[in-house]
Amino acid sequence: MLRVSEFLGGYHRGARVVDGISFDLGETPVTSIVGSNGAGKTSLLRGICGLLPWSAGAVQFAGEAIGHLPPHEIARRGIRMVPDGRGTFPTLSVLENLRVGGHGLKAAIVADRVERELARFPRLRERLHQAAGMLSGGEQQMLAIARAMVADPRLLILDEPSQGLAPLIVDQIFELLPLLTAQGVHILLIEQDVGRGLEASDRGIILEKGRITLEGDSRLLLADERVRESFLGIA
């Protein structure tokens, strides 16, 4: 699936934000990259998606080198990102936002996929003709995910999906992940909330100051003393 090798890039006040990161998602359904604010998570994923220049390393997707490709070509390979802040079009209706996700596809295919996502996210059907900007934060997050899924991605990257949402809504969002992976989609979850990110994933990668400090089975990481003390506040 996605393989990142010795990735270097992103600078803030003279310091490198992402410093020699390597990982391979393999066929793991849900992988989380977790860490505190400023750990380099968003810079890493923006570099992977071609949205941030990087200085060294390699990125491969399904065996193809994609590090040199522009964002739209990376998206065409089957990678979709739901950005921090959701990125919906506030003046467009829910239906119009969903149709944007199928840009370039035949209308009949888009219609079928939109219907599929409305079945998966029934709350969006209730808001179908409302402007996206009038939705709650949780509904906007659902819309952003559904819009990305209209493209039938092979890899879905979620950047901080819990940010700004009530815990109950976060639970509802994360409960949807198995429904997405059942469709054959692999998910890369970027989360500042280390506990929630690990609980929602099969494999976890912990970033600190632009470097991977721990990685492995998420259940084992949740039980790791260093993780419990440093990130979960459990002695």
ChimeraX attribute file (.defattr): number of C-alpha atoms within 10 A of each C-alpha:
attribute: neighborCount
match mode: 1-to-1
recipient: residues
	/A:1	15
	/A:2	21
	/A:3	18
	/A:4	20
	/A:5	15
	/A:6	15
	/A:7	21
	/A:8	23
	/A:9	23
	/A:10	20
	/A:11	15
	/A:12	8
	/A:13	6
	/A:14	7
	/A:15	12
	/A:16	16
	/A:17	23
	/A:18	27
	/A:19	20
	/A:20	17
	/A:21	17
	/A:22	16
	/A:23	15
	/A:24	15
	/A:25	18
	/A:26	12
	/A:27	11
	/A:28	15
	/A:29	20
	/A:30	26
	/A:31	27
	/A:32	27
	/A:33	26
	/A:34	28
	/A:35	25
	/A:36	16
	/A:37	13
	/A:38	15
	/A:39	20
	/A:40	24
	/A:41	26
	/A:42	21
	/A:43	21
	/A:44	25
	/A:45	21
	/A:46	18
	/A:47	21
	/A:48	26
	/A:49	23
	/A:50	19
	/A:51	14
	/A:52	15
	/A:53	16
	/A:54	20
	/A:55	12
	/A:56	13
	/A:57	15
	/A:58	18
	/A:59	22
	/A:60	16
	/A:61	21
	/A:62	13
	/A:63	10
	/A:64	12
	/A:65	14
	/A:66	20
	/A:67	21
	/A:68	12
	/A:69	13
	/A:70	12
	/A:71	19
	/A:72	13
	/A:73	14
	/A:74	18
	/A:75	18
	/A:76	11
	/A:77	15
	/A:78	16
	/A:79	25
	/A:80	26
	/A:81	22
	/A:82	23
	/A:83	20
	/A:84	15
	/A:85	15
	/A:86	21
	/A:87	13
	/A:88	22
	/A:89	16
	/A:90	15
	/A:91	13
	/A:92	16
	/A:93	20
	/A:94	28
	/A:95	21
	/A:96	17
	/A:97	23
	/A:98	30
	/A:99	19
	/A:100	18
	/A:101	22
	/A:102	21
	/A:103	12
	/A:104	9
	/A:105	14
	/A:106	9
	/A:107	12
	/A:108	9
	/A:109	13
	/A:110	20
	/A:111	15
	/A:112	12
	/A:113	22
	/A:114	23
	/A:115	16
	/A:116	14
	/A:117	21
	/A:118	19
	/A:119	12
	/A:120	16
	/A:121	17
	/A:122	12
	/A:123	13
	/A:124	23
	/A:125	16
	/A:126	11
	/A:127	16
	/A:128	17
	/A:129	13
	/A:130	18
	/A:131	17
	/A:132	25
	/A:133	15
	/A:134	14
	/A:135	17
	/A:136	11
	/A:137	19
	/A:138	21
	/A:139	19
	/A:140	22
	/A:141	27
	/A:142	23
	/A:143	27
	/A:144	26
	/A:145	28
	/A:146	25
	/A:147	26
	/A:148	23
	/A:149	25
	/A:150	24
	/A:151	25
	/A:152	19
	/A:153	21
	/A:154	20
	/A:155	24
	/A:156	23
	/A:157	24
	/A:158	23
	/A:159	23
	/A:160	21
	/A:161	26
	/A:162	24
	/A:163	18
	/A:164	12
	/A:165	15
	/A:166	11
	/A:167	12
	/A:168	9
	/A:169	16
	/A:170	17
	/A:171	14
	/A:172	12
	/A:173	18
	/A:174	17
	/A:175	12
	/A:176	14
	/A:177	18
	/A:178	16
	/A:179	12
	/A:180	19
	/A:181	17
	/A:182	10
	/A:183	12
	/A:184	14
	/A:185	22
	/A:186	25
	/A:187	26
	/A:188	24
	/A:189	24
	/A:190	27
	/A:191	25
	/A:192	21
	/A:193	17
	/A:194	23
	/A:195	18
	/A:196	19
	/A:197	27
	/A:198	26
	/A:199	16
	/A:200	20
	/A:201	23
	/A:202	16
	/A:203	23
	/A:204	28
	/A:205	23
	/A:206	23
	/A:207	21
	/A:208	18
	/A:209	18
	/A:210	24
	/A:211	20
	/A:212	20
	/A:213	11
	/A:214	14
	/A:215	17
	/A:216	13
	/A:217	14
	/A:218	22
	/A:219	15
	/A:220	14
	/A:221	21
	/A:222	19
	/A:223	10
	/A:224	12
	/A:225	14
	/A:226	14
	/A:227	19
	/A:228	16
	/A:229	11
	/A:230	11
	/A:231	17
	/A:232	15
	/A:233	8
	/A:234	10
	/A:235	9
